[in-house]
Amino acid sequence: MALSEIAEAGHRTDVLAGTKPRKQARNRRWAFLGVVPFFAYIAVFLLIPTGKLIVGAFTTTTGAFTFSNIASIFHAPYPAAFEFSVELSALSALWGGIMGFLVANAVLHHGVPRWVRPAYLSFSGMAANFAGIPLAFAFTATLGNLGVVTILLKHLGFNIYPSFSLQGLLGASLVYLFFQFPLMILLMIPVIEGLRKEWREAASNLGATSFGFWRHIGLPVVTPSLLGLMVLLFGNAFSAYATAYALGISNLVTIQIGQFINGNNVFAPQDAYALAFGMIVIIVITIIIYTLLQRRSSRWLK
Amino acid sequence: MSTVELRDLRRTFGSVVALDNLDLDIRSGEFVSMLGPSGCGKTTALRIVAGFEWPDSGAVIVDGQDVLGQPANKRNMGMVFQSYSLFPNMTAQQNVEFGLRVRKQSHERRAKRASELLDLVGLASAMSRYPRQLSGGQQQRVALARSLAIEPKVLLLDEPLSALDAKVRVQLREEVRRIQLELGITTLYVTHDQEEALSISDRVAVMSAGRVEQLGTPAQIYSGPRTAFVANFVGTMNKLEGVVMSSEDRVVSCGPIKVIVPDPTFIHAVGENVELYIRPEDVAIELLPVGGSPAPGYFEGRVTSLTFLGPVTRVGLRTDIGALLADVSSAVALNLAADAPVAVQLNASSLRSLDASPESQSAPVS
């Protein structure tokens, strides 16, 4: 091969080598088009409304900057609404979290027949989405004042009313539990599956009982996930609206905001912005705690 | 030091027989490897000894006592698993201390023992590291230290090196053997890696279809395989198909070549088809000059492939008696090329006739 041919071959190689990265770079430039619809949707239905809410929380009806809207959420009836929302969310998250964890663990136990797992997953998928008016109706029909179970218990000598009410903390948390607990099962199953069989066997081989395994290894490993998912359940309950509305619960933050949206409260429209801002703050704190806990648990379970 | 006897162990999974009346004795302080292909039942047997599986019938006797009635956490057996089984929420030291912690031993005693064992496996400086901060090899060392901390009667190792890279694997297997010899602990090792089994074991149990095909020292297994399965599974074998020409003199005709089988127990009728086996290192070759013919005792072949294996080169041959493999010094192999004519000689004293088993495969098989 003559020197000129070698030089030309080398040049050709360079050109060919240069074609692929250039094409890849061009492809990369256009690749973002695929996610444009998603970000457009997020911008229109999340970012812009959130921005408007935040601005509205700090401005008067004439557009002047103010802290008075924020200050108003510390006055009646809003603190009670925040308090009940937090209590109801925390209680249903706690119940749902613990029960979901126990059931998910039971479903995955090696002695349980194989068909149980898909059956539970199907049920949980359905039940986690069973909320709003149908759920409220179901509970009113069973544990309402004239509900089937209420009357049955009355016949058996246990009159749960008036100390119990579906609008009270215990009653409402029981209703919320119906979608919180299956959601926890769905989320907890992958976490428990992350506990390797070898860890249990190694613990047993070293002399530990099942309790010893959970005490020293199982619980410490799943606790960040467990807490993280309970925080997620808290956020889920905190933002629930339809179920509470259908049950007739009035002192929840979401219901209070709904009053403004429905036009039932026209006296201080800017309070709605402040209430929504308060919700955003709580949800953001929830997401931060969840993310931190998930990061910690993924370190052990990956 | 303990003795372990596996008696008539049978275990089925539906219609699949994982263990078919398995019998195996492990002497006190002995290192025995169960070697076999996937699905031969070796891990099932080990898990039964550990207490994680139960047989349909049979017995596991440790020091004269059947332990099948005892749960795994009461058997006092150390086990190292195939995949990394260290507890992720504990440091290397805490992992090693775990068994002692369960036994409610004092903090000082636990710390001292963990320190000794991590030192033994060469990880004294890594005791405060979490598993995710250790390499695969280091994790398995900690797992070994953890299993030894409880001073187990028997050490069980379930393919502990299979997830490691080749160099670490060789290094660690030598360490496992060193530690086993140092502590004199009775050890049952499961592997599908013949080199691993042959290099570190006192005895090797070659398993197939839930049974022990042959139990013997590594040398006995390699040099004197008793079945075609063992011959094919351990090392590489050439298989020759022939017809018995003389029953008394044990003469077999393999195509145009006649060989005498050295085994005095070779009893077959004249005209019977038989299979003979010979290892590649027992097949000698010499380069034939152009137009030359093989000397008496040799037959002609042609080189079909050359595989460099370090000190030796494995030469693939096409001959009148079929395809053969021969191992020659790599220095000699430099003179060979594809399709080169060679003179081939079989070391007749190494020819063996073996009982065919259903698992036997056509030669040559690695």
Interface residues (C-beta under 8 A of the other chain):
Chain A: R196 E198 W199 E201 A202 A203 S204 N205 L206 G207 A208 T209 G212 H216 I217 P220 V221 R299 W300 L301
Chain B: A50 G51 F52 P71 A72 N73 K74 N76 M77 G78 M79 F81 S83 Y84 S85 L86 F87 P88 N89 M90 F98 G99 R101 V102 R103 R132 A143 R146 S147 A149 I150
